[in-house]
């Protein structure tokens, strides 16, 4: 996003000084009013907990309130506490002390503008100005209150008030954590002891959100979860701007007088092994009044090891650890690094950064370990349970339609009528289906079998041997991994993969030793098959082979082999091998090992693709849809998994040169008598964008569509003419 040239932004170091502006500087524009208007915001009662009942001598009464806390943690990740024991005048004094701090001169406050993550006193604005392209409409003061108490020199009464306030907050936090431990079926003190909370890190943070001239365009804080164990918030009695996410919808948090709002943090999610989730929350703005919040967070000591409590891994929940062990300091630093590497600086769900079911690093190892269905890791759950799926429009249909079959040997027939007939059939399959089966393709059965065995041999290598190929960039010529892109996937897919670039430069893994020889022969024959198919497809469209060769730089075309490994899955109804997606490139040639799992979308229904012996399935890619200006469409497909046998697929994607700019063929645009439906893009850029982000249907191709914009303009013009 462009940086504002407004000199005020450089003159002032905080948001408080900008409140007299008539419009919002571009540096603070973080929201799209049209998109935000579509968000669902609901009014719903957030659980209220009577804190005093935790001290009740009545065991039944105390047991009930612990049950209520557990339910609130499980269903909401937050709750409001009343009757907490802190005097109201102390709360007011704390609010006034922070108010006085923010009223200090810029020169007085600048003394505390630290840059280091763990500085004892830190004043600033936004979130991390050095790491973000945009700023948030917020000033803050953050102090470390425990194990060593820090405080600003001004205002003069700050130390006495904040010391008393943070001591009360620590006591409330420890009492709540004891109740949360009991709600998990654990001893009251176990979380306090495991997380070494006698030496806890306690932060006291005040956030100031002044009136904003255009609140619909800015944010106080974006959606995020906290890196704490617990966060306790006191709000000023202004318009409800704090919102929490509940069941995918945003719920405003009303400031109830003399109450505190409790939020579960990332470390509690880790310690509870995912039983209780940290809460996504955000802060909106208003243009009428200043809002202030005072936040107390507690976390373990920086050097403390954080991991799921052993009782929730083995004896209580009977499931594997969902998070790897880390120190709290490493976790906070990892979160900061994650924030600096993203355009949205706060992670949507921080625990995902260490959400790895160790000691397993691939689905093969997870499957080989014999993980039980009851212990199925939640980060692999990608589908609705069967009961819910019965009403899902996306549920697979019993479609008995026959997938077109193309006899490739007829393309080289000496009888011109035979060739013309098969070209017509191929064109019809491309236009009506987007995929088809090819027979008599010229790849010997023995070579197919050898290629399948070589791929299986690679996946059978040790973790250390395969680790050599765990590339970091999507355009690495040899790359081994799991899921699709574990850095960005919300859920993990039940799939390991090996990707190897084949052309214009040939690459291969050194193990198994037979791999190179088999791969060279196989990829050469598949390349010839691809050439024959593309020439026939151009012919079916009335395009000249030489023109397409030149336009797409097919003399140096791109060819990649992808081997997919889908081991038996203990809960196949909950997981996916691959989500619904289309492929980059012109055509994809698929060989399967005889195990079902592939589904393709046809006429709005999912169709099972039964592997035929000695055949390949061919589907059209996104760049074929671009080149043909939408006449031949890329096909959505997905991979399901089973709990009985391993499925291996060997995929070859054939596309133009990586540096070719792919646009609709001019002849087809002219012939169809409507404008180009897609803007051009370099194949390399398209592929890199698709492979670096979440795999979602035709998400990248849809960005390139121009026709929808033209239709919208036409409809607006038509609507305008109706009223004039």
Buried (B, 14 or more C-beta within 10 A) or exposed (E): EEEBEBEEBEEEBBBBBBEEBEEBBBBBBBBEEEEEEEEEEEEEEBBEBBBEBBEBEEEEEBEEBBEBBBEBBBBBBBBBBBEBEBEEEEBEBBBEBBBBBBEBEEEBBEEBBBEEEEBBBBBBBBBBBEBBEBBBBBBBBBBBBBEEBBBBEBBEEBBEBBEBBBBBBBEBBBBBBBBBBBBBEBEBBBBBEBBBBEEBBBBBBBBBBBBBBBBBBBBBBBBBBBBBBBBBBBBBEBBBBBBBBBEEEBBBBBBBEEBBBBBBBBBBBBBBBBBBBBBBBBBBBBEEEBBBBBBBBBBBBBEBBBBBBEBBBEEBBEBBBBBBEBBBBBBBBBBBEBBEEEEBBBBBBBBBBBBBBEEBBBBBBBBEEEBEEEBBBBBBBBBBEEEEBEEEEBEBEEBEEEBBEBBBBBBEBEEEEBBBEBBEBBBEBBBEBBBBBBBBBEBEEEBBEBBBBBBBBBBEBEEEBBEEBBBEEBBBBBBBBBBBBBBEBEBBBBBBBBBBBBBEEBBBBEBBEEBBEBBEBBBBBBBEBBBBBBBBBBBBBEBEBEEBBEBBBBEBBBBBBBBBBBBBBBBBBBBBBBBBBBBBBBBBBBBBBEBBBBBBBBEEBBBBBEBBEEBBBBBBBBBBBBBBBBBBBBBBBBBBBBBEEBBBBBBBBBBBBBEBBBBBBEBBBEEBEEEBBBEEBBBBEBBBBBBEBBBEEBBBBEEBBEBEEBEEEEEEEEEEEEEE
